[in-house]
């Protein structure tokens, strides 16, 4: 690999890293806001229910919607960091080629699931005509966190796979 190709590869890897980091920071910021709001709404609900004995009807439902958004938007952070739930104790006993193949297979299965979740989640969000029971909020917004979280996770998975593939080719060509 000549110097120009190596520089181009390095720029591409930096671009992948920056894009993944921007997505991670943006969704992480939204998760922090959702978590703080969920905490505040829950404390407010408990205070008015047990101290003031005049509970708000909307706090439980709003806390649930915030938890849904927090959970689905946080998935892409775990995918980017490769910290999602997995069982990898067996990989240490396998030859590196087999372990690498299994890692790609697992990523492919996760990608298929995320594509399915994005498509079905978008269909669910766009077809709903329901509104929340205690809050005048279209269920489109809470449902939207499902396809959005799945899509961002898919992007992070593709970026991670591209980084591994291009990085591996660059190391092999060097």
Order of alpha helices (4+ residues) and beta strands (2+ residues): alpha-alpha-alpha-alpha
